[in-house]
């Protein structure tokens, strides 16, 4: 399915049946999978964000969470339930869990909003002093449709003109950015979250990461979600990130292993506004993972950067630590009741599938 068919025919009807309890246990399941594959912190926009925040607090993992705002009517921002949810979420959870939980403002996309909402959300975000999370130029239809709707402006130009990028922003995808878009993203200090596997699965295209890096733009690696990716296997995602641009732009020198490792670690931390993590360095937070490098696929080990990007497997992760606390070790999740999580998520799925029949 194309992105729009996938959203409109599969995802949106499914999400209409979700409850806070569904999201709570699904979030715990996602956290467990993330920890299993070495993810210590997540940026996510969704619904029932209080349930998400509680799940992250309970698990010990880190997250930047935002209530995804959409609007298809001529309303003011303050009239939207999602606005009040975002405001309440910020007041209750921002910097909770000793700073592990941060609340961002989140706008889904240009095509699911209108200029008035964008401008008002931009101002509200600046008043709070928090970060912004958006989807940007994910598909050709989205990108070209924006230009048709807004006098030739690309999504980046459109959001910039309305002030949305004045706050520190993470922009997911950025597959079809062009021309002045690169300069806008650089000037505004935007972090691009590239999601190569999701973009390949949906045939959306390939983000021009080499050009972004050349321009000095911070590029991090994302998975997009299990819905559009089927996995939170971050080790696998790094390999795709390290390979896909070589083929797309016919140059094997692009996205080196060290650039890929940086995108998967420090760049992501900076994109979340977390200056105190993403590096193994004295004074930094003890957010780290341990991989078993004794397997034959990791030998010879004369260049570990190359091995980690091109040879390692997600199953090599044997320990994940967040703020000095071990949250995953050798198949065990000390802070998550996996039996309960499996039971509750299976029950949710069966209920929703039955409702959709």
C-alpha positions in Angstrom: 0.0 0.0 0.0 1.0 3.6 -0.6 1.4 5.8 2.5 -1.9 7.4 2.1 -3.8 4.2 1.5 -2.0 2.6 4.4 -3.0 5.4 6.7 -6.6 5.9 5.5 -7.5 2.2 5.0 -5.5 0.5 7.7 -4.0 2.7 10.4 -6.7 5.4 11.1 -9.6 2.9 11.3 -7.5 0.7 13.7 -6.5 3.6 15.9 -10.2 4.7 16.2 -10.7 1.7 18.5 -7.7 2.3 20.8 -8.0 3.0 24.5 -5.6 4.3 27.0 -5.0 0.8 28.3 -4.2 -0.4 24.8 -1.7 2.3 24.3 -0.1 1.7 27.8 0.6 -2.0 27.2 1.6 -1.4 23.5 4.0 1.2 24.7 5.6 -1.2 27.2 5.8 -3.8 24.4 7.6 -1.3 22.2 9.9 -0.2 25.0 10.9 -3.9 25.6 11.6 -4.4 21.9 13.6 -1.1 21.8 15.7 -2.1 24.8 16.3 -5.5 23.3 17.9 -3.9 20.3 19.8 -1.2 22.2 17.5 1.8 22.1 17.8 3.9 25.2 15.6 6.9 24.2 12.7 7.4 21.9 10.9 10.3 20.2 7.3 9.6 19.5 4.0 11.4 18.7 0.8 9.6 19.3 -2.5 9.6 21.3 -3.2 8.8 24.9 0.2 10.3 25.7 -0.4 10.2 29.5 -0.5 6.4 29.1 2.7 6.4 27.1 4.4 8.6 29.7 3.4 6.3 32.5 4.8 3.3 30.6 8.1 5.0 30.1 8.3 6.1 33.7 7.6 2.6 34.9 10.1 1.0 32.5 13.0 3.4 33.2 13.6 4.3 29.6 13.8 7.8 28.2 11.4 9.5 25.8 10.5 12.7 24.1 6.7 12.4 23.8 4.2 14.6 21.9 0.5 14.5 21.3 0.2 14.5 17.5 -2.0 17.5 16.5 -4.2 17.4 13.4 -6.9 19.7 12.3 -9.2 19.6 9.2 -11.6 22.4 10.2 -11.4 26.2 10.7 -10.8 26.1 14.4 -8.5 27.9 16.8 -5.7 25.8 18.4 -7.2 26.3 21.9 -10.5 24.7 20.7 -8.8 21.4 19.8 -8.9 18.6 22.4 -5.3 17.8 21.3 -4.2 21.2 22.4 -5.5 20.8 26.0 -4.0 17.3 26.1 -0.7 18.7 25.0 -0.8 21.4 27.6 -1.8 19.1 30.4 0.8 16.6 29.3 3.5 19.2 29.4 2.5 20.5 32.9 2.3 17.0 34.4 5.1 15.1 32.8 7.8 17.4 31.4 11.2 16.6 33.0 9.6 13.9 35.1 11.5 10.7 36.0 14.6 12.9 36.8 14.5 14.3 33.3 14.0 11.1 31.5 10.6 12.2 30.1 10.4 15.3 28.0 7.3 16.6 26.4 7.5 18.0 22.9 4.8 19.7 20.8 3.9 17.7 17.8 2.2 18.5 14.5 1.5 15.5 12.4 2.1 17.1 8.9 1.2 19.9 6.5 -1.5 17.9 4.9 -3.3 17.1 8.2 -3.4 20.7 9.4 -4.0 24.3 8.3 -2.0 27.6 8.4 -3.9 29.0 11.3 -3.3 26.0 13.5 0.4 25.9 12.4 1.0 29.5 13.3 -0.8 29.3 16.6 1.1 26.1 17.6 4.4 27.7 16.6 3.7 30.6 19.0 2.6 28.3 21.8 5.7 26.1 21.4 7.9 29.2 21.6 6.1 30.4 24.7 6.7 27.0 26.4 10.3 26.9 25.2 10.0 23.2 24.3 10.8 21.3 21.1 8.7 20.5 18.0 8.3 17.2 16.2 6.8 17.0 12.6 6.7 14.8 9.6 8.2 16.6 6.6 8.2 15.8 2.9 7.8 12.0 3.4 6.3 11.3 0.0 6.3 13.0 -3.4 2.5 13.4 -3.2 2.8 15.2 0.2 5.6 17.4 -1.1 4.1 18.4 -4.4 0.6 18.7 -2.9 1.9 21.3 -0.4 3.4 23.3 -3.3 0.0 23.2 -5.1 -1.9 24.3 -1.9 0.5 27.0 -0.8 1.7 29.0 -3.8 4.7 26.9 -4.7 6.0 26.6 -1.1 7.6 23.3 -0.1 6.6 21.9 3.3 9.9 23.3 4.8 9.2 26.7 3.3 5.6 26.6 4.5 6.4 25.7 8.1 9.3 28.2 8.2 7.2 31.1 7.0 4.6 30.3 9.7 7.3 30.2 12.4 7.0 26.5 13.3 10.7 25.9 12.8 11.7 28.7 15.2 11.6 26.1 18.0 14.2 23.4 17.9 12.6 20.8 15.6 12.9 17.1 14.7 11.6 16.6 11.2 11.0 13.0 10.3 11.7 11.7 6.8 12.7 14.7 4.6 12.8 12.5 1.6 11.8 15.1 -1.0 13.3 18.3 0.3 14.8 20.4 -2.4 16.4 23.8 -3.2 16.3 26.2 -0.3 14.9 23.5 2.1 18.5 22.5 2.9 19.4 26.0 3.9 16.2 26.4 6.0 16.9 23.2 7.9 20.5 24.3 8.5 19.7 27.8 9.6 16.9 26.7 11.9 19.0 23.9 13.5 16.5 21.2 12.5 17.4 17.6 13.2 16.4 15.3 10.4 15.2 11.8 11.5 15.9 9.5 8.6 13.8 6.3 8.5 15.3 4.2 5.7 13.5 0.9 6.2 10.1 2.4 6.6 10.7 4.6 3.5 11.8 1.6 1.5 8.8 -0.6 2.7 6.3 2.1 1.7 8.3 2.9 -1.5 8.4 6.6 -0.3 11.9 7.1 -1.5 15.4 7.7 0.0 16.3 10.8 2.0 19.4 12.7 0.6 21.4 12.1 3.8 24.8 12.8 2.1 23.6 16.3 1.1 22.2 16.9 4.6 25.5 15.9 6.2 27.4 18.0 3.6 25.3 21.0 4.7 26.1 20.4 8.3 22.6 19.4 9.3 22.2 17.1 12.3 20.9 13.7 11.0 19.6 11.0 13.3 18.3 7.5 12.6 14.7 6.5 13.3 12.6 3.4 12.8 9.3 5.3 12.2 7.4 2.6 14.1 6.7 -1.1 14.0 3.6 -0.4 12.0 5.5 0.9 9.0 8.7 -0.9 9.7 7.8 -4.2 11.4 10.7 -4.0 13.7 12.5 -1.7 16.2 15.8 -3.5 15.4 18.0 -0.5 15.5 21.2 -2.4 14.6 19.5 -3.5 11.4 18.3 0.1 10.8 21.9 1.4 11.1 23.0 -1.1 8.4 20.3 0.1 6.0 21.2 3.7 6.8 24.8 2.9 6.0 24.1 1.1 2.7 21.1 2.7 1.0 22.7 6.0 0.1 25.6 4.2 -1.6 23.2 2.6 -4.0 20.8 5.5 -4.4 23.6 8.0 -5.3 26.0 5.4 -6.9 28.9 6.2 -4.5 30.3 3.6 -2.1 32.1 6.3 -0.1 28.9 7.8 1.2 27.6 7.5 4.8 30.7 6.0 6.4 30.5 3.6 9.3 31.5 6.4 11.7 28.9 8.8 10.3 26.4 6.1 10.7 27.3 5.4 14.3 27.2 9.1 15.1 23.7 9.3 13.5 22.6 6.4 15.7 24.0 7.8 18.9 25.0 11.4 19.5 22.9 12.9 16.7 19.8 11.3 18.2 20.6 12.6 21.7 21.1 16.1 20.3 17.9 15.9 18.4 16.1 15.3 21.7 17.9 18.2 23.4 19.8 15.8 25.5 23.3 17.3 25.6 24.4 14.9 28.5 24.2 11.6 26.6 25.0 9.9 23.4 28.7 9.7 24.1 30.9 7.4 26.3 32.6 10.1 28.2 33.2 11.2 31.7 30.4 13.3 33.0 27.8 11.9 30.6 24.7 9.9 31.6 25.4 6.2 31.7 23.2 5.4 28.7 25.0 2.5 27.0 24.6 -0.9 25.4 26.8 -4.0 25.4 27.1 -6.3 22.4 28.6 -9.8 22.3 31.3 -9.5 19.7 32.6 -13.1 20.1 30.5 -14.5 17.3 32.2 -15.6 14.0 30.3 -12.9 12.1 32.2 -10.2 14.1 35.7 -11.6 13.3 38.2 -10.3 12.4 37.6 -7.3 14.7 40.3 -4.9 13.5 37.8 -2.2 12.7 34.9 -2.3 15.2 33.1 0.7 13.6 32.8 -1.3 10.3 31.8 -4.4 12.2 29.1 -2.7 14.2 27.5 -1.2 11.1 27.9 -4.0 8.5 28.3 -7.2 10.5 26.5 -6.9 13.9 23.0 -8.2 14.5 20.3 -7.0 16.9 20.6 -10.3 18.7 24.2 -9.4 19.6 22.9 -6.8 22.1 23.2 -8.4 25.6 22.7 -5.4 27.9 21.0 -2.0 27.7 21.6 0.5 30.5 19.7 3.8 31.0 20.9 6.4 33.6 23.1 3.6 35.1 20.2 1.2 35.5 20.2 -2.1 33.6 16.8 -2.4 31.8 17.7 -5.3 29.6 20.1 -8.2 30.2 20.3 -11.5 28.4 16.6 -11.8 27.5 15.4 -10.4 30.8 13.6 -7.0 31.4 13.8 -6.2 35.2 11.3 -3.4 35.0 8.7 -4.9 32.6 6.3 -7.8 33.3 6.5 -9.3 29.9 3.9 -12.0 30.5 1.4 -9.4 31.5 2.3 -7.2 28.5 1.9 -10.1 26.0 -1.5 -11.0 27.5 -2.8 -7.5 27.4 -1.6 -6.6 23.9 -2.9 -9.9 22.5 -6.3 -9.1 24.1 -6.3 -5.6 22.6 -5.5 -6.8 19.2 -8.2 -9.5 19.2 -10.8 -6.9 20.4 -9.9 -4.4 17.7 -9.7 -6.9 14.9 -13.2 -8.2 15.8 -14.5 -4.6 15.9 -13.2 -4.0 12.4 -14.9 -7.0 10.8 
